[in-house]
Amino acid sequence: MKEYLTLREIQSDLHEGSLTCVQLVDHYLERISSDVHLNAFVDVYTDQAKQAACLVDEKIKNATAGRLAGLVVGLKDVLSHKGHGLQAGSQILNSYIAPYNATAVQRLLDEDAIVIGRQNCDEFAMGSSNENSSLGAVLNAADNSRVPGGSSGGSAVAVQAGLCHASIGSDTGGSVRQPAAFCGVVGLKPSYGRISRWGLIAYASSFDCVGPITKSVEDAALLLEIMAGADNFDSTVSSKEVPSYHKSLFDWKGKAKIGYIKETLDSESVAPEIRRNTLEVLDRLRAEGHEVEPVKMPLLNFLLPTYYILTTAEASSNLSRFDGVRYGHRSSEITDLESLYKNSRTEGFGDEVRKRILLGTYVLSANYYDAYYTKAQRVRRLVREEARRLFEQYDFFISPVTPSTAFKIGEKTEDPLQMYLADIFTVQANVIGNPAIAIPNGTDEEGLPIGLQIMAPYFEEEKMLKFANYLSSVINERKPAFSN
């Protein structure tokens, strides 16, 4: 079967009769089976996917199919899918079955998407490499000795390796965009509040966003359009009207004013190939007539500390519900209520999750609340105000997605600081709530994918997607700096 870049191409063949959804599902099931070593899926819905494919084929024949007919999609193991396992990569939710569909999932199903399985992720979405899952590490399909990025690593690898056409992940500090960059695919983080979080297992509630991972900007735009919008189950979701993102995608006209942070590109921590590819894109944009200027962000050095203080604090609060009482793992070594809590949580949570819960509990404690948590909230407000001022002058900010290409499995597990620095370019969009997208930007000398990030003003996804689609065509026209 040929490789499809967009859902539009799939649907064209479906309507011509040269392809069926049953054939699509069978193809992806074969690919999942042959690439099982990648560990991208933790549960494959073989029978259900085949049944759904038959139903969608009938709808296509009857001209009643939804907008996502022919889309075979995987779900990150943090999104609730009724009647299926939901584990968040953790043993504390072993054997838990989701009682309802997440709003984002339900909207996909309503448009006839076919869910093929549940995808591996860092435990409770805490990680930058997908090595923290209790269900084993995910391998990068470009080089099996490398990480795929995290926490949506299984979701990115599934698209990269052709195990499904698209995936739905979550992004708290770059967890859609960073693995997308490591795997050479598109990853979209919408504005905070654009997509409902109902049915998403919470890591840090004021940062978490649901987002698609796809092969094209076009499909990312369509999936955002379908998942976005008001939801009575989520009081933080916006009631703003959802534009027809995918229909206006090819309407990019005019010239943009683009900012980039020169100091980050000059940093020794940025790999030479990433710097070169990013600067080449900026030069191409100048040649196309766009304004491209370096900008200064005085609070840039405070982003990572602010992010990790606030997210660990929220994680400490959110994960307190996993206590062995109502659902999930319960220790067999119980003598009283205290031992029930302590032993169940110690046995059920992995090292990284326990570490972040402890850090969050520390910064929320009475003696340190003002010194850490309150101060971090103030810095977050200042960062938002700074970004708002800059976006009054610029249409977009462009940066690398990551300082390096995919690193070796186990390379950074003993150095948490180096692991956390993998998120240095992505956390800003979560701290301020703005939309950002990662698109492929060539490869390095070892054939490992490089990503480029575009960040836009709050709720300006439509403009960002148009520009990202245009910029993807600009990038694809150039000769890559390196080839596989």
N, C-alpha and C positions, 0 to 999 in steps of 0.2 A: 504494500500500500504506500502511496506517495505521502510525503511529509507536507502537512498543511500549515501555513503560517497564520492564517486567520480563520475565524469561524465562518466568515462570508464565503471563503473558498469551499469549506466543507458543505455549507448549505446549498451552494450552487450545484455540487455533484449530487447531493441528496435529492434535489428537485428535478435534476435531469434523469435520475434513476440509475446512475452509474455507481452509486454507493448507497448503503443502508446503515442505519444506526446499529443494527445487530452486527454488521461487519466491522464497524468502528469499535464497538465494545470488545468484540473478539480479538481484534488487533491489539488493543491496549492491554487486555488480559494476557495475551501472549508475551507482550513486551515486559509486563510486570513480572511474569514468571521467569523470563530469561534473564532479567536484571535484578533478581531478588537479592543478590549480594549487596546492592546499593542500600538496602534497608530503608527505602523511602516510604514504604507503606507498612503500617502496623496491622491493618485489617483491610481486606479486599472484599467488596460486596459482589461477588461473582454472580450469584443467582439473581439478586435484586437488580443489578445493572442490566443483565440480559432481559429481564422482564420489562424494565423501564424502556429499554431500546425497542422492544416489540411494540409497546404502546405508542412511543413517539413515531415510529414508522407508520403506524396506522393513522395517527394524527396528520402526518405529512400527506398521506394519500387523500385524506378527507379535507385538506386545507384548513385544519384547525390548530396547527402546531404553534407553540409559543415562540418568542423571539430567540430563545436559546436552544431550539431543537438542533440536535447534533453536537452539542457541547458536552464532552465527557470531562468531568471536573473532579478533583480530589479536595478533601477538606483537612486542614490542619487539625491536629488532635487537641484543639481547645474550643472547637465550635460544636455546639449541641446539635445532634442529628437524631431525631426521635427513633427509639428502638435499637440504637446502635451504641457500641462502647464509646466512652468518653473518659480519657485517662490523663490528658495533659502531660504525657510522657512520664508519669509518676506512679509509683507503686501504692501510694496512699489512695488512689482512685481505681485500683485494680478491681475489675469485674463490675464497675459502675456502668449502668445503662442510662442513656439520656432520656428523660421523660417528655421532651418537647423539641421542636426545631428552633434554632436560632433564627431571628428575623432575617438576617442575610441569607441563610440557607433556605428558608421558606420561600423567599422571593426568587431564588434561583430555580427551585423546584416548580414554582408556579409558572415559570416560563419554559418548562420542559428540559431543563438541564438534567443530565444523568450523572449521579454521584457514584463514582467507582470505588471509593475507599477512603480510609482515614490515614493521614500522613504523619510520620514521625516528626518530633520536635524536641527542642530542649525542654527539660522539665519545667512546667508552669511558664514556658516561654522565657526562661531566664538563661540567656547564653548567646554567644556570638559565633558558635562553631558547630552546634548540634552534636556536641560530645557529652552533654549533660543529661541526655535522655536515659531513663532507666531501662529502655527497650533497645539500647545499643546505639552506637554512633552511625550517622548517615555518611555515605561516601560520595565524593564529588565525581560525577560521571566523566569529567574531562581528565581526571587523574585520580584514581582510587586511593592514592596515598594522601590526598588532600581533603580538607574539610569543605563542606558545601556552604558554610556560613550558617548563622542562626538568628533567631530561633526557628524560623520557618524553613529549615534546611531540607527536610523531606519534601516540602511543597515545591521548592525551587528545583530540586533534583528531578522530581517527577515530570516537570515541564521540560527541563533540559534534556532528559533522556528519552522523551517521547512516551512516557508511561500514562499520560493523560494530556488533554489539550491545554488545560488551565488548572490553577489551584487557587484556593482562598486561604490566605494566611492572616496573621495579626502582626501589627507593628507597634512596639512600645518605645523603642529607641533606635529603630532601623531594621527590625526583624523581618520585614518584607524586602526592603531595598538592598540590604547588605548581602543576603544569600542570592538575590537576583543578580547582583553584580558578580559574585563569585561563580555563578553558573551561566552567565551570558544570556540572561533573559530579562524581561521587563517586570519591574516591581513598583506598585503604586501605593503610596500612603496618602489617603485623602485628608482633608481638614478634619480636625477633631469635631465630632458631632455630625459629620456628613452621612455616615453609615451607623445604624443602630448597633449598640454593643449587647443587646439582649441575646442571651444564649452564648456569649463569649466568656469563657472562664477568665476571671479578672486576675491580672498581675498587678498593674498600677492603674487605677480607674481613670485618673485624669490625664493619662498618656496613651492608653490602649486605643488602637484603631484597627478595624477590619480592612484588609486590602487584597486585591487580586495580584496573582503572578501569572504572566502570559508570555506568549512569543512575540506579541505585537502591541504597540500603543493602541491600535484600533480595538482589539479585544479588551484591553484594560479599560478603555473608555466605555464600552458597552456594558461590561460587568459592573462598573461603578454606577452607571445610569440605572441599572436594574436594582442594585442593592441599596442605593441611597434613598433618603427621604424620611419623613416623619414617622414616628412609631410610638404608639401609646404605652408600650412597655418600657421605654427608655426616656427618662425626662431630660437627658443631656443631649439628645439628638435634635438637630435643627429641623424646623418646619419650613425652611426656605424651599422654594420650588426647585425641582431637579431639572437642569437643562438637558437637552438631547445631545449629550457629549459626543456620541459617535457620528451623528449626522453632520455636525459642524466641524468635524476633525480635519477636513481637507481645505478649510477656508482661511488658512493662515495668510495674512497679507500684512504689508507694512514692515517697519523695522522696529526692533526691540532695543531697549536699553538694559544692558546686562552687567551685573556686578560680580566680581570674584574676589576672594581674599588672597592677595598675593603672598602673604606670609605663610599660608598653609601649603601653597604649591612650592615655595622655596624651602620648606622644612626638609631636613635630612630623613625624617621618618617616612616621607612619601617616596615610594619606589620610582626609580628613574623612568621606567616605561609608562607608568601612570601619569607622571608629570608631563612627559612628552606628548602623550595622546591627548591629555586635557588641554595643554597649550595649543596643540594643533587645531583642536575644535574651536578654541577662542579666536585663533588667527583666521580660520575659515569664516567665522561669523563676522569678523571685521571686514574681510574681503567681500562678504555678501552685503555690506552696508550697515550692519548693526553697530550700535555704540557699545563698546566693551571697556569697562573701567575697573581698576583695582579699588577695593573699598576697605575701610578699617572697621573692625568690630571690637571695641575696647573690652567687652565682657566675654570675649571668645574663650579665654582660659578658664572661665568659671562654669562653662556649660556642663562638662562631664561631672565635676563634683556636685553641682546642683541636681543634675539628672539622677545620680546614684543615691544621693541623700533622700530625695523625694520618692523615688520609685521603691527603694527598700522600705521606707516608712509605710507606704501604701500597701506593699506586699505583706508586711508584718500584720497589718490590719485585715487585709483580704483573706489571707491564708489561715487566719485563726479559726475559720469555720470548718477546716479539715482537722477534726479532733478525734475521730474514731467512734463517735457517738451515733451520728445520724446515718452516715453512709461511708463507703470506702473501707480502707484497711483498719482493722482493730487488732491490737496486739493480743496474743494469748497469754502474755506475762502480766496479768492484772491482779492487784491485791486491793486497790482502792481507786477512787476517782482520779487522784493525782497520777498514779501509775498508768491509768488508762490513757490520759492525755499525753503524758511524757513518753511512754513506750510506743504508743501508736504513731506519734509524730516523728519520733526518732527513727523508727523502723521504716516508716512510709516515705519520708522526705529524703532526697539525695543531698550530697554535701553542699552543692552550690545553693540550693534552695534554703537549707538550714543556715548557711552563712548570711544570705540576704535577709532572712527573717531576723536573725540576731542583730545585724547591723541596723535594720529598721526599728527594732525594739529599743536599741540603744539610743538612736537619735530622737525617739519619741519619749524617752524616759524623762522624769521630772527635772533632773539635774542638767540635762543636755538639750531639752526641747527648744529653748530660745537660742542656744548657741549654734544649733545645727538646723533643725527643721524650720523654725521661724525665719532664720536668716536666708535659708535656701529659697523659701517662698518669696522673700523680698527680691532676691536676685532674679528669680524667674520673672517677676513682674517687670524688673528693669530690662531684662533681655527681650521681653515682649515689646516694651515701649521702644527700645532701640531698633528692633526689627521693623516695627510699624513705621518709624521715621525713615528708615532706609528704603522700604517698599513704596514710600511716597515719591522716591527719586528713580527707582529701578523697577523694571517689569519682572525680572527673574534674577536669581542667583545661581551660578553654576559652580560646581565643585566635583572632585572625585567622589565616589561613594565610599571608598575605603582607602586607607593609606598603602595597602599592599594587595596583591592578588591572593588567592586562596592559599593558606599556609598548611604545613604538614600536620596531619593528625598527631596530637600529643605535643606539638611544638610549644604551645603557650599555656598548657594546663597547669604548669607549676608557677606561672607568673601571672597572677590575676590582673595586675596593672596593664601589662601588654595586651592581654585579652580584652580588657575594657576599652583600650585605646583603639580597637578595631571599629568602635562605634563613633569615633570622634567627629566624623563629617555628617553623621545621620541624626544625632540626638537633638540638634537644634530644632528641627521641624516638629519634634514631639514636645519639646519644652515650650515652644510658642504656639503649637497647634496648627501650623501651616501645612498646606499640601506639598508633597515632594514626590518625584518619580525618578527611578533608576532605569537607564537605558544602556544597552551594550555599546561599548566604545573600543572595539578591537580586542586584541590579545597581546600578551607579553611574549618574550622570546621563547618561553616554554609552552606556548599555546594556551595559557590560562586566561580566562576572560577578564576584561577590565570594564568597569561601569562608570557612567557619568550621571551626576545628580543635577536635577533642575528643581529649584524650590520657588514657589510663587506666593503671592499675598493670600491671606485667609479667604477661603471659599472662591478662589479664582482657578478652580480645576479646569474649567472649560478653556480658558486662555492657555493654561499650562499644557494641557493635552494637545492642543493645536500646535503649540511650539515644539513639544516633544516629538510629535509625529513629523513635523517639518525637519527638525534637527536629526532625527533618525535617518531621514533620506539623505541629508547632507553628509552624515558620517558614512553611510553605506556607499556613497559615491566615491569616497577617497580610497586609495590603496592602503590596506592595513599596514601598520608599522612592522608587524611580525605576522607570519602565517603559521598555521599548524604543520 
